Amino acid sequence: MAHPSLRHTGPLLAAALLAGCAVGPNYRRPETATPEAFRGAAPEGDRSLADVAWWDLYRDERLTGLIHTCLANGFDARIAVARVGQSRAIAAQVHGQLFPGLGYSANADRGRNALLGNPNPSGNGAISDLELFNRQLEGGTASRLDSATAEAAMATSAARIPDLERQIAITENQISVLVGSSPGPIVRGARLSEQSVPPEVPAGLPSALLERRPDVREAEFAAVAANAGIGVTVGGFLPRIGLSAILGGVSPELNSVTSRQARLWSVGAGATGPLFQGGGLHGQYEQAKETWEIAKLQYQQAALNAFGDVANALVTRQKLAQVREEQERAVKAYEEAVKLSSERYSAGKASYYEVIEAQLRLFPSQVALAQTKRSQFTAVVDLYKALGGGWNLKDPEWSGSPSR
């Protein structure tokens, strides 16, 4: 039969633990100025791009394969997984400190429960301007000035190719390292000019952003901790009951403790508490309240920044579509100008400088259009990140297996 003092230990211990839980204000999520809808977002209801795998929008099997390889073999992903395991172990240690442990000395111990696209020359079989001028020079219908100018123009364009190839090789090496492979070439899917920009993607409700964005959630957890810190300082004003005093002395022999004859007796519950701290405890309390105020403001700031990121990504995607539309019109017009000027030159109705002028306007326009196309694809990724996408995907969706 248990010693009579043990019957009092449980209630006292429970009272001490409950008293520690009762102090301090209850946490409430700080209020944020959450808009009803994102600026620049189409009325798509509560559907959101963040609820799907963004790479599926591109419909590029090679891109999807690279992402899955990166998640499986990439060192960044593997390090992140290890850090998650490390954090869980730390959380288990902290959780274990919430409960008293009994050792041989019967003290209340704390313990542990165990794609960048490259310019693509036209392959339509037409002869180059330089070849045309050389033939005309050989036939006596053109001057050396025309052929020299054409040669200079072609050399100027060709000089850009090695630098573009350098950028491509560096990007391929970066992708290879990212997926956990040695630096090397990357097998591509469709060319940039052949890919279609994803259709209008929904942004969803702004209120859901507070649950998705990791930086917003981190700020809220900091606010939760700061709120709990107020309770800790309040607890400093209260008396503390020593468990060792409650349990009293114990038998010095281990076999006696583990046997039925083990004797535990109470010598009285000892209680200690602050009498005069010179304002130190009150200062700690005020500091905890200001820490909570800072954490609350930081959470509200993080939420507001998140709303701004989404709005910026939406307007960027919207305006890039308009830019691309106008650039496509410009490229078509310049292509027509080059064609007409070449025909006029061949017919002897215009000088070669007319052809050069048309080409000098066409090439930068083509480059700008390619860069805009790339920016449009990047804008989808930026929007996905701004929405906090990917955090609620199921494991089969990350691994590529069908989830439904």
Secondary structure, 3 states (H helix, E strand, C coil): CCCHHHHHHHHHHHHHHHHHHHCCCCCCCCCCCCCCCCCCCCCCCCCCHHHCCHHHHHCCHHHHHHHHHHHHHCHHHHHHHHHHHHHHHHHHHHHHCCCCEECCCCCEECCCCCCCCCCCCCCCCCCCHHHHHHHHHHCCCCCHHHHHHHHHHHHHHHCHHHHHHHHHHHHHHHHHHHCCCCCCCCCCCCCHHHCCCCCCCCCCCHHHHHHHCHHHHHHHHHHHHHHHHHHHHHHCCCCEECHHHHHCCCCCCHHHHHCCCCCCCCCCCCEECCCCCCCHHHHHHHHHHHHHHHHHHHHHHHHHHHHHHHHHHHHHHHHHHHHHHHHHHHHHHHHHHHHHHHHHHHCCCCCHHHHHHHHHHHHHHHHHHHHHHHHHHHHHHHHHHHCCCCCCCCHHHHHCCCCC
